Amino acid sequence: MALANPALPDFKDCVDATQPNGTRINCCPLTTANIEDYVPSATTVRTRMAAHPFSVDSDYYKKYSTAIQKMKDLSPADSRNFQQQANVHCAYCDGGYTLQENPKLLYEVHGSWLFFPGID
């Protein structure tokens, strides 16, 4: 088994990210003081189905829509809030962070071994 040393973002320095259309946006987390590594608490692995009309029934789609609305209804300061979750994607995927080892390079999780591939 090969060991890898991944390039990590510099959490002390979040900058405006660049959207695909070239627009600059601030999607940095509200604070970096509370960033913790994720530790799974469940022993059951669940797979979220794609929410396409042809792959789920109406009950599943209603539950999914309700879950999204509950996220949107959370306080903006809550890290589970829909906008905060969108900001995570923005900061990690659109150049919100630079690399610790090379501050001239922007951190991009897509295409790296840290980003899980889709499994059919």
Beta strands, then each sheet from edge to edge (+ up, - down):
strand 1: 9-14
strand 2: 17-18
strand 3: 24-25
strand 4: 97-99
sheet 1: 1+ 4-
sheet 2: 2+ 3-
end
